[in-house]
Amino acid sequence: MTRLHLAVALDGTGWHPAAWREPGARPAEILTARYWADLVTEAERGLLDFVTFEDALGLQTSAFHLPDDRTDHVRGRLDAVLLAAALAPLTSHIGLVPTTNVTHTEPFHLAAGIASLDHASRGRAGWRPQITSRAADAAHFGRRTTPQLTDEDVLDSELIAARLRELFDEAGEVVEVVRLLWDSWEDDAEIRDAPTGRFIDRAKVHHVDFEGRHFSIRGPSITPRPPQGRPVVAVLAHASTPYELAADGADVVFVTPQSRADAVTRLGEFGQARQRSDRPADDRIAVFADLVVFLDAEPGRAAGRKRRLDELDDSVFGSDAAVFTGTPGELADLLLEWREVGLDGFRLRPGGLPHDLTAITRGLVPELQRRGAFRTAYEADSLRGLLGLPRPANRHARAGTAGPAQ
């Protein structure tokens, strides 16, 4: 049996906005390194492929497109890249995938930050580029305006995608130039030969000389080529325009089906985007489905816990991804059923932390292992290796120098 890939998306005290009020939550600690270290080491204990860290340029909000003044939800977070870098020495196998904004952040800084994370983690870095259209976010920088979405826009994912096409086009250019900067140092550019006084081979450090619609970048990067060559790029995609971004530049795409039938539809739509892309057909992209999960060993308890949280929040929690409540065994059944339509894995969003993360690592994972559907030990030291993705050759190197996934 082909084994599933599993990841978790970590954010605050969990994805339910009232999760911070749960008895086992640790809201006073979410800005501490120890809190995040406990979560990530638990995820690694469960042999998960990677964890993702949410981030944004504005405070969290209950609306997709606008800020709010609520005081009963978690507000404030740590910088995702810096957080991942702090956790890198505390872990040894699990991938670390921070989210960064690409609308107001220069690609040169993004390239150096993610490359530095890959060095710090010895080849376990990923990167989720994210756009923003919020006018409030643009006001933090004062250099540009963005197409603020309306209440009508957010009711239709295709309408959102159309309104934000320019920002997605810019994001595609960011991904392209970041990868050029990662390649601006060849793998063996550093000589470090003290007797001869030669630290680098300058002929193997290259200007990228990128000229695009949105950026003009000379290069080279200040950071030598990452251990993975190019860290894993992951894109969350709900509709046609983000599907195109993923098809052109991602190694991993997160889709958000609401059912098995919807997963078939979304995989078909993404497949069409791949066909329209100039990217080689054999260049593999791993497809993960996102699910928000509330898990308990006793049947019915997870649904009851979600109802209590909904009552605390005075609203019924929903998400862009499907919401699952049940036992680890029931979730295992669903994952294996959905996998049959062509999914490579799942990114699970714990409804409450640390409860639902522990239920994943100590309930779901053993259940999948019993069924032969999940690893029993880490089989690679890099994120690319865990995902079965090859290490890309440097575009400046001689042909045939691509290394195997580690």
Stockholm file with secondary structure:
# STOCKHOLM 1.0

chainA/1-406         MTRLHLAVALDGTGWHPAAWREPGARPAEILTARYWADLVTEAERGLLDFVTFEDALGLQTSAFHLPDDRTDHVRGRLDAVLLAAALAPLTSHIGLVPTTNVTHTEPFHLAAGIASLDHASRGRAGWRPQITSRAADAAHFGRRTTPQLTDEDVLDSELIAARLRELFDEAGEVVEVVRLLWDSWEDDAEIRDAPTGRFIDRAKVHHVDFEGRHFSIRGPSITPRPPQGRPVVAVLAHASTPYELAADGADVVFVTPQSRADAVTRLGEFGQARQRSDRPADDRIAVFADLVVFLDAEPGRAAGRKRRLDELDDSVFGSDAAVFTGTPGELADLLLEWREVGLDGFRLRPGGLPHDLTAITRGLVPELQRRGAFRTAYEADSLRGLLGLPRPANRHARAGTAGPAQ
#=GR chainA/1-406 SS CCCCEEEEEECTTCSSTTGGGSTTCCGGGTTSHHHHHHHHHHHHHTTCSEEEECCCSSCCCSSSSSCCCCSSSCCCCCCHHHHHHHHGGGCSSSEEEEEEESSSSCHHHHHHHHHHHHHHTTSCBEEEEECCCCHHHHTTTCSCCCCCCCTTGGGCHHHHHHHTHHHHHHHHHHHHHHHHHHTSBCTTCEEEETTTTEEECGGGBCCCCEECSSCEECCCCSSCCCTTSSCEEEEECCSHHHHHHHHHHCSEEEECCSSHHHHHHHHHHHHHHHHHSCSCTTSCCEEEEEEEEEECSSTTHHHHHHHHHHHHHTSCCCCSSEEEEECHHHHHHHHHHHHTTTCCEEEEEESSTTHHHHHIIIIIHHHHHHTTCSCSSCCCSSHHHHHTCCCCCCTTSCTTCCCCCC
#=GC SS_cons         CCCCEEEEEECTTCSSTTGGGSTTCCGGGTTSHHHHHHHHHHHHHTTCSEEEECCCSSCCCSSSSSCCCCSSSCCCCCCHHHHHHHHGGGCSSSEEEEEEESSSSCHHHHHHHHHHHHHHTTSCBEEEEECCCCHHHHTTTCSCCCCCCCTTGGGCHHHHHHHTHHHHHHHHHHHHHHHHHHTSBCTTCEEEETTTTEEECGGGBCCCCEECSSCEECCCCSSCCCTTSSCEEEEECCSHHHHHHHHHHCSEEEECCSSHHHHHHHHHHHHHHHHHSCSCTTSCCEEEEEEEEEECSSTTHHHHHHHHHHHHHTSCCCCSSEEEEECHHHHHHHHHHHHTTTCCEEEEEESSTTHHHHHIIIIIHHHHHHTTCSCSSCCCSSHHHHHTCCCCCCTTSCTTCCCCCC
//
